[in-house]
Amino acid sequence: MINEVINNENLRKAYKKVVANKGAAGVDGKSVSELLPLLQENQVAYLFAIRKGKYQVSPILGVEIPKSKDKTRLLGIPTVVDRLFQQAIQQVLQPIFERDFQENSFGFRPKRNAHQALAKANEFINQGFHDIVDIDLKSFFDNVEHTILLDLIYKKIKCPLLMKWIRKFIRAPIQIKGKLVKRRKGVPQGSPLSPLLSNILLNELDKELEKRGLRYVRYADDFSIYVKSKQAAKRVGNGIYLFLKKKLKLPINKEKSGIRRPRSFTMLGFAFTSIYKKGTKGKYQAVVAKSSWKKFKYELKQITRKTNPVSFEERIKHLNLCIRGWVNYFKPASIFVKLKKLDEWVRNRLRYCIWHHWKKPERKRKNLIRLGVRQGMAYAWSRTNMGGWAVAQSSILGTTITKVRLAQKGYIEMATYYKK
């Protein structure tokens, strides 16, 4: 099987994927743009070492990224060469394990996504399964037991060289703030292999849930079980807790786990609320969770801070990337009205940025005149004692730095984009 991984066609496909995904440099400081020269110079040596089982896996670079306002998540970034070979392994292993994965698993699988997971959860809720066992796995990616995972892989992959290579990848030390830390469990988030490895392990959970005849939805390490009574939920929750603890050696976060009702349940950034229409008693629909709105508004606020040392064009570019990603993800929910209000707030923040950038009164006066304001009024507004945020919300900027002009500068109106 090692030959399938390192054949030219598979490596070519892996190279394209790694380059398309971009990503940061690993411990060697080599960027994606330097991958091709590295391969041209060293490919023969790499392949020889792989066939002999002597390929040296580099340490992974530990980088903390914001998870929420006060928390961070540790990502493990392999070198670009290691990313290439991990991607090549993933491409060979994915079809083999995919055949064994369960129907209600939606994360990191071909032709499956979070929207399908959400729809399945909504379907179960609307079938009357209103007692939801919501289990949060504690730091899942940091707690995967290597022996259990490797045993599951070996059941399907009997190639000793490939098994040895995978073991090297998952046991590579991580460099955190310049210090190497040994790893004896866990799979690093940020590597091409980690999503598949997580599915291989948690497929054992899926099979246990299927064996028990339970309705469930899993997206990576986020999963929930749907039953019709609190008593059943307690029984199921205790049973699955013991299975995770004894069979998979995975701890759960007891503070974040529990039995929910639809209106207190959140999933993948969505919440559920009752449908208030005739003939829809007991039916629910997906809405954006309050925490997701709060996080989105915080991101927009950071991008549109007047003190950010970026050009207006760069600010709009970052803003549009954020808007496209968020709106596309939350399209299954009805968010048009809220987006219209948010658009008004963002436009005023952009006006505030422009007003702040003009700085001196004389520059403000000249720019207002260019935008069609009469000279006397332009002079008065350029010397106003009003604060910048008050000016941004006033008619003087609302009628000059209009929706049309902001659109001409590239700003994507959220409500309009949602309706596309």
Secondary structure as the mmCIF struct_conf table of DSSP 4:
data_model
#
loop_
_struct_conf.conf_type_id
_struct_conf.id
_struct_conf.beg_label_comp_id
_struct_conf.beg_label_asym_id
_struct_conf.beg_label_seq_id
_struct_conf.end_label_comp_id
_struct_conf.end_label_asym_id
_struct_conf.end_label_seq_id
HELX_RH_AL_P HELX_RH_AL_P1 ILE A 2 VAL A 5
TURN_TY1_P TURN_TY1_P1 ILE A 6 ILE A 6
BEND BEND1 ASN A 7 ASN A 7
HELX_RH_AL_P HELX_RH_AL_P2 ASN A 8 ASN A 21
TURN_TY1_P TURN_TY1_P2 VAL A 27 ASP A 28
HELX_RH_3T_P HELX_RH_3T_P1 VAL A 32 GLU A 34
HELX_RH_AL_P HELX_RH_AL_P3 LEU A 35 ARG A 51
TURN_TY1_P TURN_TY1_P3 LYS A 52 GLY A 53
HELX_LH_PP_P HELX_LH_PP_P1 VAL A 57 PRO A 59
STRN STRN1 ILE A 60 PRO A 66
BEND BEND2 LYS A 67 ASP A 70
STRN STRN2 THR A 72 ILE A 77
HELX_RH_AL_P HELX_RH_AL_P4 VAL A 80 GLU A 98
TURN_TY1_P TURN_TY1_P4 ARG A 99 ASP A 100
BEND BEND3 PHE A 101 PHE A 101
TURN_TY1_P TURN_TY1_P5 GLU A 103 ASN A 104
STRN STRN3 SER A 105 SER A 105
TURN_TY1_P TURN_TY1_P6 GLY A 107 PHE A 108
TURN_TY1_P TURN_TY1_P7 PRO A 110 LYS A 111
HELX_RH_AL_P HELX_RH_AL_P5 ALA A 114 ASN A 126
TURN_TY1_P TURN_TY1_P8 GLN A 127 GLY A 128
STRN STRN4 ASP A 131 ASP A 136
STRN STRN5 LEU A 137 LEU A 137
TURN_TY1_P TURN_TY1_P9 LYS A 138 SER A 139
HELX_RH_AL_P HELX_RH_AL_P6 PHE A 140 ASN A 143
STRN STRN6 GLU A 145 GLU A 145
HELX_RH_AL_P HELX_RH_AL_P7 HIS A 146 TYR A 154
TURN_TY1_P TURN_TY1_P10 LYS A 155 LYS A 156
HELX_RH_AL_P HELX_RH_AL_P8 PRO A 160 ILE A 170
TURN_TY1_P TURN_TY1_P11 ARG A 171 ARG A 171
STRN STRN7 ILE A 174 ILE A 176
TURN_TY1_P TURN_TY1_P12 LYS A 177 GLY A 178
STRN STRN8 LYS A 179 VAL A 181
BEND BEND4 ARG A 184 ARG A 184
STRN STRN9 LYS A 185 LYS A 185
TURN_TY1_P TURN_TY1_P13 GLN A 189 GLY A 190
BEND BEND5 SER A 191 SER A 191
TURN_TY1_P TURN_TY1_P14 PRO A 192 LEU A 193
HELX_RH_AL_P HELX_RH_AL_P9 SER A 194 LYS A 211
TURN_TY1_P TURN_TY1_P15 ARG A 212 GLY A 213
STRN STRN10 ARG A 215 TYR A 219
TURN_TY1_P TURN_TY1_P16 ALA A 220 ASP A 221
STRN STRN11 ASP A 222 VAL A 227
BEND BEND6 LYS A 228 SER A 229
HELX_RH_AL_P HELX_RH_AL_P10 LYS A 230 LYS A 246
TURN_TY1_P TURN_TY1_P17 LYS A 247 LYS A 247
BEND BEND7 LEU A 248 LEU A 248
STRN STRN12 ILE A 252 ILE A 252
TURN_TY1_P TURN_TY1_P18 LYS A 254 LYS A 256
STRN STRN13 GLY A 258 ARG A 260
HELX_RH_3T_P HELX_RH_3T_P2 PRO A 262 SER A 264
STRN STRN14 THR A 266 MET A 267
TURN_TY1_P TURN_TY1_P19 LEU A 268 GLY A 269
STRN STRN15 PHE A 270 SER A 274
BEND BEND8 LYS A 277 LYS A 277
TURN_TY1_P TURN_TY1_P20 LYS A 278 GLY A 279
TURN_TY1_P TURN_TY1_P21 LYS A 281 GLY A 282
STRN STRN16 TYR A 284 VAL A 288
HELX_RH_AL_P HELX_RH_AL_P11 LYS A 290 ILE A 303
TURN_TY1_P TURN_TY1_P22 THR A 304 THR A 304
TURN_TY1_P TURN_TY1_P23 LYS A 306 THR A 307
BEND BEND9 VAL A 310 VAL A 310
HELX_RH_AL_P HELX_RH_AL_P12 PHE A 312 TYR A 329
TURN_TY1_P TURN_TY1_P24 PHE A 330 PRO A 332
BEND BEND10 ALA A 333 ALA A 333
HELX_RH_AL_P HELX_RH_AL_P13 PHE A 336 TRP A 358
BEND BEND11 LYS A 360 LYS A 360
HELX_RH_AL_P HELX_RH_AL_P14 PRO A 361 ARG A 370
TURN_TY1_P TURN_TY1_P25 LEU A 371 GLY A 372
HELX_RH_AL_P HELX_RH_AL_P15 GLN A 375 SER A 382
TURN_TY1_P TURN_TY1_P26 ARG A 383 ARG A 383
BEND BEND12 MET A 386 MET A 386
HELX_RH_AL_P HELX_RH_AL_P16 GLY A 388 ALA A 392
TURN_TY1_P TURN_TY1_P27 GLN A 393 GLN A 393
BEND BEND13 SER A 394 SER A 394
HELX_RH_AL_P HELX_RH_AL_P17 SER A 395 GLY A 398
TURN_TY1_P TURN_TY1_P28 THR A 399 THR A 400
BEND BEND14 ILE A 401 ILE A 401
HELX_RH_AL_P HELX_RH_AL_P18 LYS A 403 GLN A 408
TURN_TY1_P TURN_TY1_P29 LYS A 409 GLY A 410
HELX_LH_PP_P HELX_LH_PP_P2 TYR A 411 GLU A 413
HELX_RH_AL_P HELX_RH_AL_P19 MET A 414 LYS A 419
#
